[in-house]
């Protein structure tokens, strides 16, 4: 089981097609493509969000509190086999700063961990620490798979600082877990792109200039929050974006 931890700010923007074209062309000299963007193509991400029976975690999140947390199972496969590698991610946000911890394991082991709250310790300090933190979350909240969120992503790293990451998500869609990904609905209008800049400190000046020249401004957007707000909480036809992480 491998682990990763992230502590950063995740700044979000909604771009139209013209802005997307201008921004991607503008940042091209400053970035390298993510290892998953083979041949410059996007890749797909599939997420199962875990929540309480009455959606208390996302209800708390969309109320914009100073602290919130989410738990999800992330895969690069729409229908992973039992031995495919997936991630369990515990995402916390406090005063605008995101702290994400994740463990990598087989799909079968991940489902077992999320269902039983039990994992096999391997003696690696970081592995056991992150898994224990997820285990504590599972003991604190009685959760179940509630929503599926999927999208296509193009991702880049800044050449001068590979800790700065810029992503563009399209075909963002969500739906109830019980219906599978075939039952998802669009969470962004056609022709719109969700851009995220993930930094630990500040956005480099060349990138700031590109955004300013194209009138691209920060805007809160939560994929799971938008799905919950539009399709669980609000009556049909009265939709809005959830301005949270």
Residue, then its C-alpha position, 0 to 999 in steps of 0.5 A: x500500500x502506497x500513500x501520498x499527502x498533500x497540503x495546498x490551496x486549490x483555486x478554481x475557475x470556470x472557463x468558456x471555450x475561448x478562455x480555455x483555448x487562450x489559457x492553454x496556449x498561454x501556459x504552454x511554454x511554462x508547463x509539462x503534461x502530466x504523466x497520464x496525459x499520454x499524447x496530450x490526451x485527457x484521461x478519465x477519473x471516477x470517484x465514489x463519495x462516501x457520506x452518511x445516510x442523510x448526507x450530513x457531510x456534504x450538507x455541512x460542506x456546502x454551508x461553507x464552514x471553516x472546517x470540512x472533510x470528505x471521503x472518496x474512493x478514486x479510480x482511473x477505471x470505470x469498472x475496476x477489477x478486484x486487483x486494480x489499484x485505486x485510492x482512498x482519499x480523505x480530504x480536509x479543508x481548514x481556512x482555505x487550505x486543503x490537506x489531502x491524505x490518500x492510500x493506494x491499494x487494490x479495489x478489493x482491499x479498498x472496498x473491504x477497508x471502507x466497509x469494515x473499517x479494518x486494514x492490515x498494518x504493514x509496519x510502514x509508519x506513513x502507511x499506518x498513520x494515514x490508514x489509521x486516520x481514515x480508520x478514525x474517520x470511519x469510526x466517527x461517521x457511519x458512511x456508505x457510498x452515496x454518489x458517483x462523480x466522473x470527469x475527463x482531465x488534462x493536467x500539467x505541472x509548472x516547469x519551474x516548480x513541479x509542485x504547482x499543478x494546473x488541471x482542466x476538467x470537462x464532461x463533469x457528471x454525477x449521479x447516485x451510486x446505486x445507478x452506476x455511471x450510466x445514471x450520471x447527469x452533467x454538472x457543468x454546462x456544455x462548452x465550460x471547463x473547470x480549471x484548478x490551480x493547486x499551489x502551496x504558496x502563490x501563483x507565479x506571475x506569468x500565469x497570473x498575467x495570462x489569467x488576467x488578460x483573459x478575464x479568468x477569475x476565481x470561482x468556487x465550485x464543488x463537483x459533489x456539492x453541485x450534484x447534491x445541491x442540484x439533484x438531492x436538495x433543490x427541487x428540479x429546475x432550480x439549479x445552482x453551483x455549490x461554491x465550495x471545494 
